[in-house]
Amino acid sequence: MGLMTINIDDIYESKIIALENEGAGVCKVKGITVFVPKTLIGEEVRIRITEIKKNFARGKLIEVLKPAKERTEALCPYYEECGGCDLRHQSDAKNLEFKCQKVQNAITRIGKINSKVSKIIPSFKNENYRNKAAFKVEEDRIGFYGNGTYQLVDVSYCKLLEEEINDALSIIRSYISENKNDIKAITIKHGNAMNDLLIDVYSVNDKQDGKIVEYLKSNIPNLKTVIINGKTVYGNGYISQISNGLMFNCSFDSFFQVNSVTAEKLYEMAIKEAKLTKDDVVLDLYSGTGTISCIVSKHVKSVIGIEIVKDAVIDANCNAMINNISNVRFICGDAAKEITKIKEKIDVIFVDPPRKGIDRKVIAVMKKLSPKKIIYISCNPVTMARDLGYLNDLYEVKKIIPVDMFPNTNHVECVSVLCLK
C-alpha cells in the first residue's frame, strides 16, 4: 500500500510498537511506518501526520489514549515544542534501558559484533548538568529551535543547563528586550574551576557591539570572556575547567565534555580499563584541549596528542604547562595525515572522535601501528559500531560501557575496550 493513502494533517489512532534510534515512537498507519516523538512502547495514541517521505511518515502526538506505565510528567513548560530534550516523558530507569539497547542494536546490526553491552553508568545528576548552551536569537526572543523545525522556541530557563548559564540567559534576555540588535546566536560556557563564564556573540553587524559588552560586564559578576564574531573583545579568551584533579583552560573552539562531573567518571573508568603501565607510550587521537592526554600522562611513559583545531592545541600545550606535565606533546594537524608520521612504538591508543567517527585512513594506520589496546570513546553509537566493525579483524571488543552523559535526551556516550587478537 503506497504512501499516497495518507495525507498531511490526517488524524489517526494507532499503537506504538517500538522506539527508533532517537527515541521517537514507531507505529503503523494503513501499513505505513510513522515516527511519532514523545510516545512510548505500548501506548495507544491519536496522532496528526506532519510529513510524508518515500518509505515512511512522521506524526505529532495529539493525545495519549492509553499511557504506558513508564510515562512521567515532563515538568518542563517548553518540552512539547523544544528540540533540546527527547525523553522527559519516560522514567529515568527506562531511559537508561533504552540507551543500553540503542548501543546494543548498533553493535549487533551495524558493527556485526557479538559482544554484550555492559550496564550503563548513570549521570551524577539528571538536571542542570550542561556547562555549555548555544542559543538562537530573533530580535527580543532567545531560545532553541523547535523539534525538527527552524521555529524559535522562546526559553526563559532550561532545566538541562547549569544555574550559572540560566542566570546569564536572564540577563541577556533583558538586554535584547531593551535594545535593538543584530544578534543571531549566543553561546555560553561555564567553567567550574573559577565559576566563570565565556559568552560568544554572533551578529550580522560585523562591528563590535561595545554596548552589549558593557552591559554584560556590569550585570554578570563572574563574566570572564566575551567574543563577538570570532574576536575576543573582553577577557583572555578562555575559561577554566577542573577534571580528575587537573586544571584545563578552554577557549571557545576547544572541545570539553558538557557534563563535567560524569566526564570524570568516564575518564577514570577508561583509564582503569586500559590497564596502563609506566612503560607505555600512548597516542591520543582527536585530543582537543589535551584532557585525556594530561589525565593519562601520570600513568605512562609518554603521550602524543593529535588535534586539528589550532586553538585547542594551544590550549593543550598550556594545560600541560599549568599542570607541570612534561611527558606529553601535541601535534596540530589532520589526524589522517599526522598519524602516518608517528615513529614511536605505540602501546595504547585513546580515540575520542567527533560524531562522524574515525576517518577510514586513520583506522588503516591505527591497524598498522597495532597497539596492544585501543580505548574508543564515542558520543555516537552508530559510527562507533561501524568503526569497531572495521577494526574487528585485528581487535577483539572486550567491553562496551555506555555512560549517560546526556540525561533526558536520546544521546549516550560509550567507552569501548579493544585488545589486539
N, C-alpha and C positions, 0 to 999 in steps of 0.2 A: 504493500500500500504506500503510495507516494506522499511526500510532504505537502502536496497541494490539498490534502484532505483536511488540513488545519490552517488557520489564518491568524495573523496578528490580531491581538485583543480578544480572541476567542477565550471563553472561560470553561474550564473543565474540572471535574473531580477525579482524583486518582490516588494511588497508594505509593509511597516512597519505598523502593525495593533495595536501594544501595546508596552509598555516598561516593562521589567521584573524588579524584585526587586532591582537589582544592576545597573539599568539604561540602559541596552542593549536593542536594538530594537528587536521586535519579528515579524517574517514573516513566510509565508508558502511557501515551495518549494515542488511541487509534493505531497502535503498533509502532508508534514513533517514540524514540528516546527523547525525553525532555529533562533538562537540568534545571533544578529549582533551588537557589540559595536559601539558607536558613530553614531547611527542613531536615527531618531525621528519619532514619530507617523505621519502617512500620507505621509511620503516620499517614492518616487519611487527610488529604488536603484539597482545598479549592485554589486553583491557580489561574493566572492570565498569561497567555502566550505573548512574549515580548520580542522574540527574534526567531527567525526560521532559517536554518542553514541547509546544506545539501543532504546531510546524513543525520541531523539532529535538530532540536529546537531548544530554546531557553524560555523559562517561565518565571513569573514573580508570584510569590506566596500572597494570597488574598486572605485565607482563613485556614487555621488548623482545625479540622473537623474532629479528629481523634488524635490527641498528642501522644508521643512516646513517653515512657516513664523517665527517660534521661533528659527531657526538656526542662530547662530552667529559665527563669526570668533574666533577660539580658542586663537590666539595671544600667542601661546607657540610653539617653534620650535620642542619640543620633544613630543607633545601631541599625535601624531598618534601612537607612539610606547610605550611610557612610561606608566607604570601602576599606577602612582600616582593619576591622576585625571580621572574622568569619564564623566563629564558633562559640560566641557568648550564649547562644540558646541551648547549648548542650553542657551537661555536667563536666566538671574538671576531670573526673575519673574516666569518663567516656572519651573525652578529648585526647587523653594520653593513650588510651587504647586505639583510637583512630589513627594517631600519628605512628604508633608502632606498626600497625597493619599497613599503613601507607608505605613505610620503609620496606617492610617485608614484601609487599607486592612488587615494588620497584626492583628489589634484589632478585626475586624469583623470575619475574616476567621480562624484565629488560636486561639485567645482568646475566640471567640464566645460571645463577649461582645457588647451590644447595647449601645455604647457611642460615641458621635460625637467628633472628634478631634478638638481642638482649633486652632485658627490661629497661624501659625508658627512665632516664634520670629527670625528675621534676625540677621546675624552676624554683629558685629560692622564694620568690613571690610571684603572684599572678597578675598583680596590678601595679601601676606606677613604677615599671621596671625599665622603660626605654630611656636611654640617655641622649637620643637624637630624634628630631622630628623635622620633616620637610613640609611646610605649609604652602598652599596656593593662596594668592591674594587677588581679589577683584574689587577695586575701589575701597569701600569701607567694610568688606567682608573677608574673612580669613578662615581657612579650614582645609578640608581634604575633598578630593573628588569622590562622587558617589560610586557605588559598586558598579563597575562596568561602564561608566559614563565619564564625560568631562563636565558634569554639572557640579558646581562647588557646593559642598555642604558646610554651612557656617558653623564653626565649632568653638564654643567658649572654654571647654575643659575636656581633655581626653584622658580617659582612665588608664590608658597604656603608658602615658608619659610620666616621667619623674616630676615631682611637685615643682621643682625649680623651673622646669620648662613651661609648665602651665602658668606659673606666676608671670614669666616673661611674655607669654602669649597674651595675657590680660593687659599688660602694659602696651604691647604692640597694637592690640585691638583699639585701645584708647587713642593711640597716635593716628591710626588710619581713619578713625571715625571723625577726628578733629581737623585733619589736614588733607588737602588734595595731594594725590601722589601718583606716581607711575610704577609703583612696586607690583611685581607679578609673582614673586616667590620669596619666601624667607625660610631659612634653615637654622635651627637652634641646636647646639650641642652643649651638654653639661658635663663638666669634669668633676669626678668625685674626689680628686686629691686636694684641691683648693676650693671646692664648691663654687667654681667659676663657670661663666657662660661664654660661648662663642656664637655670635649671630652673623649670618651671612645673608645679605640682601641682594636680590636680583631686580633691577629696574630697567625698563625700556628707555629711560632717560639716562644716557651714559654719564651725565655729570654727577659727581659725588654729591649726595644729599646731606650737607652738613647739618640740616635741621633735625633729621631723624637721629643722627649720631649724637647730637647734644641732648636730644630727648631721652634716648636710651641711657646715656651716661648719667643723666640727672635722676632717672627713675629706677634703674636696675643697679643696686649696690654691688652685686657680685659680677658685673659685666667685665670680661677680660679682653675681648677682641670683637671688633666689628669689621666685616668685609663687605664692600659694595662692588658688585660686578667684577669680582675676582681680585680686587685690590684691597689690601689691609689699610684701613683709614683710622683705626684706633687699636691700640694694644700691640702685642708682639706676634699675632697671627696664629696662636695655638692655645689649647687648654691642656690640663694635665690630668691623667688618669692613674690610679693605683690598681695593679693587678698582681696577685701572687707575690706580694711583698716588694714589688718594684714600681718605680715611677716611670710613666710614659708621657712624653709630650706629643700631642696630636694636632696637626694642622687641619685645615678644612677638608682637603682632598684625601687625607690619610684615613685608612680603614681602621676601625676599632669596634669590637663587638658591642652591640647596643644594649645587651643585658649584662652589666658589669659583674655582678655577683655570681650569676650562674656560669659566666665565662671562666671564672676562677676554678669552679668545679670541673669544667670541661678540660681545662689545661692540666689540672692535677691528674685527672683520670688518663688523659692522653700520654702524659709522661710516665705514669705508672705502667701502662700497657706496653710502652716502648721498651721497658727494662733496659735503660741506658747504662753504659759503663763509662768510666773515666778515660778509656782509650778510644771511644767512639768519635768519629767525625760525622757531623750532621749537616744535611742540606735542607734548608728551609725555603721551599718554593712559594712564590706569591707572598713574600714575607711582610708586606705592609710596613707598619711602624716598628717592626722588629720585636713584636710582643713575644711570639713563640721562641724566636732566636735567643732573646735575652733570658727568658724563663728557663729554657733548656740548658743554657750555657754552663751553669754551675754543676751539671750532671755529666758533662762530656769534655773531651779534649778540645774540640773547636766546632764552630758553627759557621756556615756560609749561607747568607740570605740573598735571594734574588727577587727584585721587585721592579716593575716598570714605571711606577709613579715617582717622579723625581722628588717631590716634596716629602713623600713617605720615606724615601731613602735618607733624605736629610734628617728627618725625624728619627729614623732608626739609628743612625750614627750618633746623634745627640743623646738618644736614650741609652745606648751602650756606655757613653761617656758619663752621664749623670748617675748611672748605677755602678760605675767603676768596673765595667766588664771589658776585658781585654782580649778574650778568645773568640770574638765574633767579627766577621767582616761582611759588608753589604755591597752587592753589585746592582747597579741601576741599568735595567735593560729588559728586553723581551725574553721571557723565560725560555722560549723555544730556541733562541739563538745563544743565550748566555750559558745554558746548561751544557751545551756541547763543548764549552771551553774549560769545564771543570777537569782538573788534572788529579786531584786528590782521590784516594780510595774512600768512597762514601759508605758508611756503615748503616745509617738510618736516614730516610727522607721523611720530613714532615711536609705535607702539602695541604694548603687551605685556599683553593682556587675560588674565583668568582662563580656566580650561579651557572654560567655556561660550562663549567667543568674544566678539565685539563686538555690542553691542545694535544692533538694526536702526535705531533712531532716531539712534544715534551715527554709523552708516555713512552715513545720509542727509545729516547735517550735514557729515561729512568730505568728501563729494562736493560739497556746496555751497561749502565752503571751497576746494576744488580746489587743494591744494598740488601742486607740481611732482613731489614724490615722497612715497611712503608706505613706511616700513620696518615691516613687520609681524613681530613676534616672538611665537612661539606654542609651547606645550607640547602642543597637541592638533591633529594634522594634519587631523582630520575637521572641526572647527569652523573652522579656518583656511581649508580648502578651500572650505567653504560661503561664508565671508565674502569670499574672493577672487572667487568667482563673482558675488556681489552688486556688487563693485567693477569687474568686468570690462568694463562698458560704457564707462567713462571711463578706466580704467587698464590698462596693459599689464604683465603679470607678466614682468619681465626676468630674475629669478633666484629660485630657491628652494633654499636651502642648509640641509640638515639638520646638526644638531650633536648628537653623542652625549653629552648632558648626564647621562644616567641609565644607565650601563653595567650589564649583567646584568639589566635589566628591558626590557619591551617599549616603554617610553616614549622619546620623541625630541623634541628642541627643533628649531625651524626659524626661519630668517630669510628672509622674502620681500621682494623689492625690486620696488616698483610705480612706474611712471612714467606721468605724465599723457599721454594719447594726443594 
